[in-house]
Amino acid sequence: MAKHWADFQYEIYLNGMTGAVPRLPTDLTRLEALTEQRLGPGPVGYVAGNAGDGSTARANRAALRRRRIVPRMLRDVRERDLSVEVLGRTLPAPLALAPVGVLSIMHPDAEPAAARAAAAQGVPFVLSSASSTPMEQVAEAMGDAERWFQLYWPKDREVARSFLGRARAAGFTALFVTLDTPLLSWRPRDLDQAYLPFLHGVGTANYFSDPAFTAGLAKPVHEDPQAAVLHFVGMFSDPAKTWPDLAFLRENWDGPIVLKGVLHPDDARRAADAGMDGVVVSNHGGRQVAGSVAAADALPGVAAAAGDRLTVLFDSGVRSGDDVFKALALGARAVLLGRPYVYGLGLDGQAGVEHVIRCLLAELDLTLALSGHAGPATPGPADLVEQRD
């Protein structure tokens, strides 16, 4: 019998018999405000902030809210199985933790805490290139649990090649290549605080521990950290990359490759033509292009264009179990969860991340069941209506 994630609610109620209540809210939309109260403006702004005036982040939420679920009755949902095949792996639920950099600004246990939480719940963890912990240490924290590596594709080919080799050696099975950040966007919350962690050597752990990176330095990192930071800034991203460059990744990575940041159906088709394995329909949570199309509005077109040739994943704006249901109904195979788990980490370390995962999946399990579905494969466009304001 499959695990019923919904049972988490009874665990909470039973614990309440002894007077215990959850340490964090079970409505995950409340975590951001709580984090704003408890953490400093620089770190909170870096995680919660967006491009421009935040219109894209608001559009992400509005696009999910606008779609309403149409529950169906008298369907047998007693036994439910949320497991799903993603990139050749069987996952216990259609969820992975999205790559988020510099987690040490939120909690001293940083990426290893989030990775251990994901491993404990059987959910894949996607490690950011901009991690504040070297990838080998994060892998060690996870044991043999499922882990994927996100590449910010640097200008220096040898550093890129080295990252891919290290990630493969450390047991990362899939490669997520973020395409939507060839440059950092205009982010007023960070600009107003003049806060960019990388300039202080935070979020550079994979680079500063990399032999191909350090080979380009006149002195070791600890002897001239400022020179190392400048070397990092000079190579971090490359706005000159084009579609033919994907061949380099295929030559240097023998597992699945997923392109993150795809919003146009033609880009999904090009990804499939280039032999990629998947795409993440994402606008970086609203952090890159102010005024961008909402990710949930882009999802149906991408899924229709390439869903039979690619694994279509989704992120940007997911805050609840019903958001995940809607993403599945719109054509996603699974979702990547970003900010909510980062807030959970900031508020309560590994336990906070586990709380977020369990709340989200309990709510998804219940939403599926109460809408007449026993698993993530059956929701489709007919299970939603779009409400116009």
PLY file of the C-alpha trace (Angstrom):
ply
format ascii 1.0
element vertex 389
property float x
property float y
property float z
element edge 388
property int vertex1
property int vertex2
end_header
0.00 0.00 0.00
1.35 3.42 -0.96
2.14 5.98 1.68
-0.71 8.39 2.29
0.90 11.80 2.72
-2.43 13.09 4.06
-1.85 11.13 7.29
0.39 14.00 8.41
-2.74 15.87 9.49
-3.66 13.10 11.94
-0.12 13.10 13.30
-0.53 16.81 14.01
-3.94 16.34 15.65
-2.70 13.42 17.78
0.32 15.43 18.93
-2.19 18.09 19.93
-3.58 15.70 22.54
-0.39 16.43 24.54
-0.67 20.17 23.94
1.90 20.22 21.12
1.24 22.38 18.08
3.37 22.73 14.92
6.37 25.04 15.30
5.63 26.62 11.91
2.35 27.52 10.19
0.71 24.79 8.13
-0.51 27.44 5.67
2.75 27.82 3.76
1.73 31.22 2.36
2.32 32.62 5.87
6.02 31.67 5.96
7.26 34.68 4.02
5.84 37.23 6.48
7.22 35.25 9.42
10.66 35.16 7.80
10.49 38.92 7.19
9.93 39.40 10.95
12.73 37.12 12.10
15.60 37.50 9.62
17.63 40.50 8.47
16.52 42.68 5.54
19.48 41.70 3.34
18.95 37.91 3.38
15.16 38.16 3.35
15.23 40.63 0.48
17.56 38.40 -1.50
15.18 35.43 -1.23
11.83 37.24 -1.36
12.84 39.97 -3.81
11.98 40.07 -7.50
12.79 41.78 -10.74
11.45 45.31 -11.10
8.32 46.10 -9.09
7.49 42.42 -8.55
4.79 42.26 -11.22
5.97 38.88 -12.54
5.88 37.23 -9.11
2.37 38.61 -8.61
1.35 37.34 -12.05
2.64 33.86 -11.16
0.38 33.73 -8.13
-2.58 35.27 -9.97
-2.31 32.76 -12.83
-2.57 29.87 -10.38
-5.34 31.51 -8.35
-7.36 32.27 -11.49
-7.62 28.56 -12.27
-10.15 26.81 -10.06
-10.45 23.08 -9.47
-13.70 21.32 -10.38
-14.05 18.40 -7.92
-15.67 15.15 -9.08
-17.70 12.90 -6.79
-18.15 9.18 -6.09
-14.78 8.06 -7.38
-12.81 5.48 -5.42
-9.96 7.43 -3.82
-9.48 5.24 -0.75
-6.06 3.99 -1.91
-3.89 6.71 -3.40
-0.43 6.59 -4.89
1.35 9.89 -5.52
4.45 8.29 -7.03
5.54 9.42 -10.49
8.26 8.62 -13.04
10.56 11.59 -13.67
13.73 11.39 -15.79
13.83 7.63 -15.43
13.44 7.71 -11.65
10.45 6.75 -9.53
9.69 9.54 -7.07
7.30 9.17 -4.11
5.45 12.32 -5.15
5.56 14.84 -8.03
7.91 17.16 -6.15
11.58 18.14 -5.96
13.27 20.98 -4.10
14.30 23.67 -6.58
17.87 24.94 -6.82
18.31 27.99 -4.60
21.76 29.47 -4.04
23.51 30.93 -0.99
21.37 29.14 1.60
23.89 29.99 4.34
22.39 33.50 4.43
19.17 31.89 5.74
20.53 29.31 8.19
24.05 28.20 9.24
23.26 24.57 8.31
22.57 25.81 4.77
22.33 23.35 1.85
23.17 20.18 3.83
20.15 20.78 6.10
17.79 21.20 3.13
19.35 18.21 1.37
18.96 16.00 4.46
15.32 17.08 4.76
14.68 16.16 1.12
16.44 12.82 1.57
14.44 12.04 4.71
11.19 12.52 2.78
12.40 10.81 -0.40
12.15 14.02 -2.43
14.96 14.92 -4.87
17.14 17.90 -4.00
18.44 20.09 -6.82
21.72 21.70 -5.76
22.52 25.16 -7.10
25.91 25.94 -8.67
25.76 28.99 -6.38
25.60 26.82 -3.27
27.37 28.04 -0.13
28.53 24.44 0.46
30.68 22.41 -1.98
28.68 19.83 -3.92
30.65 16.91 -2.45
29.65 17.87 1.10
25.99 18.15 0.12
26.16 14.74 -1.55
27.70 13.26 1.59
24.85 14.68 3.69
22.32 12.91 1.45
23.74 9.40 1.45
22.33 7.56 -1.56
19.22 9.76 -1.88
18.17 11.21 -5.24
20.02 14.42 -6.11
20.21 16.59 -9.21
22.70 19.36 -10.08
21.85 22.79 -11.42
24.44 24.48 -13.63
24.89 28.20 -14.06
26.79 27.83 -17.31
30.08 29.73 -16.86
32.12 31.42 -19.57
35.12 29.20 -18.77
34.63 25.84 -20.51
37.13 24.11 -18.24
35.25 25.20 -15.12
31.99 23.97 -16.69
33.62 20.65 -17.59
35.06 20.34 -14.09
31.68 21.06 -12.43
30.00 18.37 -14.53
32.70 15.82 -13.70
32.54 16.60 -9.99
28.73 16.44 -9.94
28.70 13.07 -11.70
31.38 11.71 -9.34
29.33 12.92 -6.34
26.26 10.97 -7.45
24.12 13.73 -8.99
22.08 11.93 -11.64
20.41 14.70 -13.66
21.65 18.07 -14.89
19.44 21.18 -14.74
20.82 24.03 -16.84
19.39 27.45 -15.95
19.00 29.47 -19.15
17.14 32.53 -17.85
20.05 34.12 -15.96
22.69 35.13 -18.54
22.70 38.40 -16.57
21.38 39.34 -13.13
18.15 41.28 -13.44
17.33 44.68 -11.92
16.29 43.73 -8.37
15.37 46.79 -6.32
15.23 45.06 -2.92
18.84 43.95 -3.30
19.92 47.22 -4.89
18.35 49.32 -2.12
20.36 47.34 0.47
23.41 47.16 -1.87
23.30 43.45 -0.97
24.87 40.81 -3.23
26.20 37.84 -1.23
28.61 36.69 -3.96
30.74 39.81 -3.54
31.42 38.65 0.03
32.43 35.19 -1.13
29.07 33.63 -0.18
27.54 31.28 -2.75
30.93 30.67 -4.34
31.85 27.39 -2.58
31.68 25.22 -5.70
33.93 27.66 -7.56
36.46 28.29 -4.81
36.84 24.51 -4.31
37.25 23.82 -8.03
40.71 23.05 -9.48
39.84 24.51 -12.90
38.67 27.73 -11.23
41.64 28.09 -8.88
44.03 27.41 -11.78
42.99 30.83 -13.10
44.04 32.65 -9.90
47.45 34.20 -9.25
47.19 33.33 -5.53
45.15 30.81 -3.53
41.64 31.97 -2.59
42.50 32.51 1.10
45.47 34.73 0.22
43.51 37.07 -2.05
39.78 36.50 -1.63
38.88 39.70 -3.46
40.71 38.56 -6.60
38.87 35.23 -6.39
35.52 37.02 -6.14
36.34 39.18 -9.17
37.41 36.08 -11.13
34.07 34.48 -10.21
32.06 37.56 -11.24
33.85 37.62 -14.59
32.90 34.07 -15.49
29.65 33.39 -13.59
27.36 33.64 -16.61
27.64 34.04 -20.35
25.11 36.06 -22.36
26.74 34.87 -25.60
25.52 31.25 -25.31
23.21 29.95 -28.08
21.45 26.70 -28.97
24.44 25.03 -30.68
26.36 25.32 -27.38
24.11 22.60 -25.92
26.28 20.06 -27.74
29.04 20.78 -25.19
26.75 19.72 -22.35
25.75 16.51 -24.09
29.41 15.68 -24.67
30.27 16.20 -21.01
27.21 14.80 -19.23
25.90 11.27 -19.74
22.64 11.56 -17.76
19.39 13.43 -18.35
19.68 17.15 -19.19
16.84 19.55 -18.37
16.67 23.17 -19.54
15.28 25.47 -16.85
13.55 28.72 -17.73
11.61 27.75 -20.86
8.40 29.74 -21.45
7.85 29.64 -25.24
6.61 26.55 -27.10
9.24 27.04 -29.83
12.03 26.94 -27.24
10.61 23.66 -25.92
10.62 22.25 -29.46
14.23 23.37 -29.94
15.18 21.71 -26.65
13.67 18.45 -27.88
15.37 18.81 -31.28
18.69 19.30 -29.46
18.27 15.98 -27.66
17.45 17.40 -24.26
15.42 15.28 -21.83
13.23 17.89 -20.17
12.36 21.51 -19.56
11.30 23.45 -16.49
8.59 25.96 -17.32
9.80 28.78 -15.09
10.38 32.51 -14.97
12.79 32.14 -12.04
9.98 32.87 -9.60
9.63 36.37 -11.01
13.26 37.24 -10.29
14.57 37.76 -13.83
12.17 39.53 -16.22
9.78 42.13 -14.85
6.58 42.01 -16.88
7.17 38.40 -17.98
4.38 36.01 -18.83
3.24 34.06 -15.76
4.75 30.59 -15.65
1.36 28.87 -15.23
0.05 30.73 -18.29
3.03 29.48 -20.33
2.76 25.88 -19.12
-0.12 24.57 -21.32
1.54 25.80 -24.52
4.90 24.25 -23.66
3.26 20.97 -22.61
1.27 20.85 -25.86
4.35 21.62 -27.97
6.77 19.12 -26.47
5.16 17.13 -23.67
5.34 13.93 -25.73
9.08 14.40 -26.36
10.25 15.95 -23.09
9.63 15.69 -19.37
7.84 18.95 -18.57
8.42 20.25 -15.04
7.16 23.48 -13.49
8.15 26.09 -10.95
7.36 29.73 -10.11
4.57 30.64 -7.74
3.91 27.24 -6.11
2.84 27.75 -2.49
0.29 25.03 -1.75
-0.97 21.56 -2.57
-3.69 22.93 -4.80
-1.04 24.86 -6.78
0.69 21.53 -7.44
-2.63 19.97 -8.53
-3.16 22.84 -10.97
0.35 22.50 -12.42
-0.23 18.76 -12.96
-3.58 19.49 -14.63
-1.93 22.05 -16.92
0.62 19.52 -18.17
3.52 19.31 -15.71
4.87 15.91 -14.65
6.14 17.33 -11.36
6.94 20.66 -9.72
10.03 22.22 -8.19
9.39 24.03 -4.91
11.58 27.03 -4.14
10.92 29.86 -1.70
8.65 28.03 0.78
11.31 25.49 1.68
13.90 28.26 1.96
11.66 30.08 4.43
11.23 26.81 6.33
15.02 26.47 6.44
15.46 30.02 7.69
12.89 29.57 10.42
13.68 26.07 11.68
16.58 24.45 9.82
16.21 20.88 8.55
13.02 20.37 10.58
11.51 23.46 8.93
12.21 22.12 5.45
10.71 18.73 6.33
7.64 20.51 7.71
7.19 22.37 4.42
7.55 19.21 2.31
5.10 17.25 4.46
2.52 20.07 4.57
2.64 20.57 0.81
2.31 16.86 0.02
-0.40 16.26 2.62
-2.39 19.08 1.08
-1.75 17.74 -2.43
-2.84 14.24 -1.38
-6.05 15.61 0.11
-6.72 17.93 -2.84
-6.36 15.05 -5.29
-8.62 12.75 -3.24
-11.28 15.35 -2.57
-11.32 16.26 -6.27
-11.78 12.62 -7.31
-8.22 11.59 -8.18
-6.17 8.71 -6.74
-2.84 9.85 -8.21
-1.01 12.65 -10.03
-1.45 11.26 -13.56
-5.20 11.81 -13.93
-5.78 15.57 -13.44
-6.05 17.37 -16.78
-7.36 20.60 -18.30
-10.97 19.40 -17.88
-10.49 19.46 -14.09
-9.95 23.23 -14.08
-11.98 26.25 -15.01
-10.47 29.66 -15.58
-12.13 32.49 -13.72
-11.86 35.96 -15.17
-11.84 38.83 -12.70
0 1
1 2
2 3
3 4
4 5
5 6
6 7
7 8
8 9
9 10
10 11
11 12
12 13
13 14
14 15
15 16
16 17
17 18
18 19
19 20
20 21
21 22
22 23
23 24
24 25
25 26
26 27
27 28
28 29
29 30
30 31
31 32
32 33
33 34
34 35
35 36
36 37
37 38
38 39
39 40
40 41
41 42
42 43
43 44
44 45
45 46
46 47
47 48
48 49
49 50
50 51
51 52
52 53
53 54
54 55
55 56
56 57
57 58
58 59
59 60
60 61
61 62
62 63
63 64
64 65
65 66
66 67
67 68
68 69
69 70
70 71
71 72
72 73
73 74
74 75
75 76
76 77
77 78
78 79
79 80
80 81
81 82
82 83
83 84
84 85
85 86
86 87
87 88
88 89
89 90
90 91
91 92
92 93
93 94
94 95
95 96
96 97
97 98
98 99
99 100
100 101
101 102
102 103
103 104
104 105
105 106
106 107
107 108
108 109
109 110
110 111
111 112
112 113
113 114
114 115
115 116
116 117
117 118
118 119
119 120
120 121
121 122
122 123
123 124
124 125
125 126
126 127
127 128
128 129
129 130
130 131
131 132
132 133
133 134
134 135
135 136
136 137
137 138
138 139
139 140
140 141
141 142
142 143
143 144
144 145
145 146
146 147
147 148
148 149
149 150
150 151
151 152
152 153
153 154
154 155
155 156
156 157
157 158
158 159
159 160
160 161
161 162
162 163
163 164
164 165
165 166
166 167
167 168
168 169
169 170
170 171
171 172
172 173
173 174
174 175
175 176
176 177
177 178
178 179
179 180
180 181
181 182
182 183
183 184
184 185
185 186
186 187
187 188
188 189
189 190
190 191
191 192
192 193
193 194
194 195
195 196
196 197
197 198
198 199
199 200
200 201
201 202
202 203
203 204
204 205
205 206
206 207
207 208
208 209
209 210
210 211
211 212
212 213
213 214
214 215
215 216
216 217
217 218
218 219
219 220
220 221
221 222
222 223
223 224
224 225
225 226
226 227
227 228
228 229
229 230
230 231
231 232
232 233
233 234
234 235
235 236
236 237
237 238
238 239
239 240
240 241
241 242
242 243
243 244
244 245
245 246
246 247
247 248
248 249
249 250
250 251
251 252
252 253
253 254
254 255
255 256
256 257
257 258
258 259
259 260
260 261
261 262
262 263
263 264
264 265
265 266
266 267
267 268
268 269
269 270
270 271
271 272
272 273
273 274
274 275
275 276
276 277
277 278
278 279
279 280
280 281
281 282
282 283
283 284
284 285
285 286
286 287
287 288
288 289
289 290
290 291
291 292
292 293
293 294
294 295
295 296
296 297
297 298
298 299
299 300
300 301
301 302
302 303
303 304
304 305
305 306
306 307
307 308
308 309
309 310
310 311
311 312
312 313
313 314
314 315
315 316
316 317
317 318
318 319
319 320
320 321
321 322
322 323
323 324
324 325
325 326
326 327
327 328
328 329
329 330
330 331
331 332
332 333
333 334
334 335
335 336
336 337
337 338
338 339
339 340
340 341
341 342
342 343
343 344
344 345
345 346
346 347
347 348
348 349
349 350
350 351
351 352
352 353
353 354
354 355
355 356
356 357
357 358
358 359
359 360
360 361
361 362
362 363
363 364
364 365
365 366
366 367
367 368
368 369
369 370
370 371
371 372
372 373
373 374
374 375
375 376
376 377
377 378
378 379
379 380
380 381
381 382
382 383
383 384
384 385
385 386
386 387
387 388
